[in-house]
Amino acid sequence: MLKFIQSLVVIIFLAGSLKAQEYTYYVLIKTNMGNMKVMLYNDTPNHRNEFLKLVNSGHFDGTLFYRVIKNFVIQGGSSDSRNAPPGKHIGYGTSAVNIDAEYRENHFHKKGALCAPRQPENINQFKMSDISQFYIVQGRVWTNEELDILEKNNNIPIKNELKRKYYLPRKEELAKLKQEDPQEFNKLLRQIKEKINFEYSLSDYLKFTEEQRKAYTTIGGLPDLDGEYTVFGEVVEGLDVIDKIANLKTDKNDRPFTDVVIKIEEVSN
């Protein structure tokens, strides 16, 4: 028994050590406006692995940050942006790599977040990511009051729909019971509330964590994109480069008049 316990302790220790030593991958995004060092998240492994494959194959080298919107995002990497003449409309290129989304509540659209774009839901109903390109969040700083409004705007329609589903069909019955049998009224009302609360807990209701609120009210970001696109990394050095690129003048397609050329390489910490 003692040997078993000792073996178990050793296994737990080794497991803890392996977790502590988990390797973290970094890439360096080089541009003519400056460089950004990006950490890739290990809990979005499919995005991390596919992105690294493309980086190491040179897929992104020579492409552009072709979609730049101040206080929103800088987007690049599309294959059809390479050597694109001025004024050419750039989109999803010819080498899209679509993979399943990997949403994680602990990763969100704060400034510097590395994210995977995707085609619209009318042609991409499963919201699959196109990892053959990427965007980096600039966003803006929000107030707590604005975040409260975002939560309400998202959640109130969900609650109203559930009330229509469970409460309205029983409204007349509840009114009658309230007058004739208050005990049964309270019992039925509790049952309805439990159904509403349970289904609400399974819905896409919005509740910002303390970590999200701290980030969005200090460095800023795009909270209204959370849960819609996969966030699979973050800029750890060179946040100022995002601002330099985002401040460039752009044409009607949001492409900078000054080309921002990309080269990405895998680097160590």
N, C-alpha and C positions, 0 to 999 in steps of 0.2 A: 504493500500500500504506500509505504514511504517512497519507494522508487517511482511509483506511478505519479505521485504528487510532484516529486522532483523533476520528472520528465515533462509534466504538464507546465511547470514553471518555466523550464527551459524553452518550450515551444512558444509560450506566450511572450517571453522575452525576445526570442528571435523574430517573432511576428511583429512586435513593436519596433524592433530595430530596423527591419526591412521597410516598414512604413515610414519611419523617420528618415531613412536613406533613399526614399523614392526619388528618382531622377526627375528634374524639372528641365523642360526644353525651352530654349530661347531662340529667337530669330532677330536679325538686324535688318530693318527696312531702311535701305539707303536711298536718298533722293538728292536732287540738286538744290533742295531747300533745307537739307539737314537730315540727320538720321534718327530713327526711333528704335529702341530696343524693346522687344515684346516678349512677355512670358506667356507660354501656352499652358492651358489648364489640363491637368491629368484626368479630371473627371468628365471631360468631353473627349474621350480617346479617339473616336472616329474622326472628328473634325481635326484634332491634333495630328493624327497619323496621316490623313489624306493631305492636309495642308503641308506637312513636312515633305511628303513625297513630291508634291508640286514644286516646293521651294528647291529641293535638292536636284530636281530635273531641269531647273532653270526656267520653268513655266512663266514665272512672273517677271523675269528680267527683261527690261526694255519696254514693259507696259507702262501705262500712265495712271495717275490719279485723275480720272476722266470726269468724275461727277463730284463737284465740290459745292456745298451749300453751307454758308456761314451760319453758325449756331445750330447746325444739324450734323452732317457727316462729311467725311472725305472718303470717296469710294474709288477703288482701283483694282488692277490685276486682270481686267478682261482682255482676252487674247486679241480682240479686234482693235484695241487701242495702240498696239505696237506699230510704230511708224505711221500712225494715222495722220493724214493731212489736216491742216486747220479747217475747222467747220464741219468735219465729218461727224455724223451722229454715231455714237458708240453705245453698245448695249451689252448683251450677254455673250458675245463672241461665238466661236465655233467649237469650243472645247469645254462645254459645261460639264462639271462633275457633280451630280446630284446625290446627296446622301441624306439619311433620316436626320431630323432635328434632334438636338440633345439639349433640351431646356433644363436649366438648373436654377433653383430659386436663389442660390447664393451668388450667382453671376448675373449681373444686370448692366444696363446701358449707362454706366457712369462715364465721365469724360475719359478717353483713352481706351475704352473697351474695343476689343477686336471682335468683329461679328461677321457672320455669313449672310449674304443677301439671298434672295430667292425670287422665283417668278411669282406673279400674282396668284391668288387662290382659285380664280376661275380656270386656270390651266395647271394648277399645282395644288390640288385640294388637300394633300397631306402635308403641305408647308415644308417640303424638302429643301434643304440648303444647297445652294450652288457654291461649293467650296473652291471653284476655279477662280473666284475673285473674292474680294473682302471689302468691308468698310470699317472705318475707325470713327468713334463718336467724338464730336466736339460738344454739341448741345449748348445748354446755358444753365445758369444757376437758378434754382427754383426756391420759392418760399414754402414753409410748411402749410400755409393756407392754400396755396396752389395745389400742393399734393393732396390735401384733403378734398379739394374740388374734383380732382382726377378720380379719387376713390369713389366719391359719391356718384359722379357721372357714369362710372362703370357699374357700380353695385345696385343703385336704385332700380334700373330697368330689370335686373335679374330678380330682385325681391318682388317687384310689381308683377312680373310674369308668374312667379310662384304663387302669389296671392290670387291671381286670376285662375290659376289651375286648381288650387286646393280650398280657397276660402269662398270665392264667389258662388260656386255651385251649392254650397251649404249655407249661404247667407240667410235665406228665409227660414230654414230649419233652425239655425242658431237663434234668430230673433224670436221664434215661437218658444224654444226651450228656455230662453232667458226669462220669459214671462211665466211659463208653466212649471219648469223644473230647473232651477238654478244649478243644482248639483250636476245634472246631466249636461247642462250648458257648459259648465267649466270643464267637464271631462272631455267633451267633444272639441272644445276650443284648444285644450292642451294637445290633443291628438293632431289637430290641424297644424298647430305651431311646430310640433315636433317634426312633422313631414316637411314643412317649409324649411326649417332650420337644417334638417338632414340633407335635403337636396341642395340647399344653398351652400353647404359645406363642401359639396362635390362639384360645384360650379366653378367657373373661371372668375370668381370674385377677386377684387383687388385689395390688398392690404400691404402697404409698404412697411418693411422691417426698419428697425432703428438704424441698421447699417446703410440701407438705401437712403433713408431720410438724411443721414449725416452727409453722404456723398452728394446727393442731389442739391442740398442746400449750401454746400461749400465749393466743391470743384465743378459741380454741375453734371449735366447729362441729358438723357432722353427717356424719362420714365414711362412715357406713353408707348414705347416700343417693347417694353418688357413682356416676355412670354410670346412674342410674335416672331422673333428671330433668335438664332442661337448665338450666344456670347461664348467664345472659346479661348479668349486670352485678353491681356491688357498691356498697354504701354507702361513700362517701368522707368524708362529714360527717354527724354525728348518730347514731353507733352507740349513744349513751346513750338515744336515743329508743326503740330496739328494746327495751331493758331496761324502760323505763317502761311500754310497751304490754304486754310479756310478763308483767309483774308484776301486771296488773289481775286482779281477781276475775272469774270466768267462770261461766256456767251449765252445765247438763249437756251442752250442745252445743258447749262451748268458746267461746261468744260472750261477750265482756266485758259486764258489767252496765252499764258506762259506754261509750256508743257512741264509737268512734274514727273520726271522719269524715275521708275522704280527698279531697284535691284535688291533681292532678298537672299540672305545666307543664314544658315544655322550657325549659332555661336554658343559658347559655353557661358556659364554664369560668371 
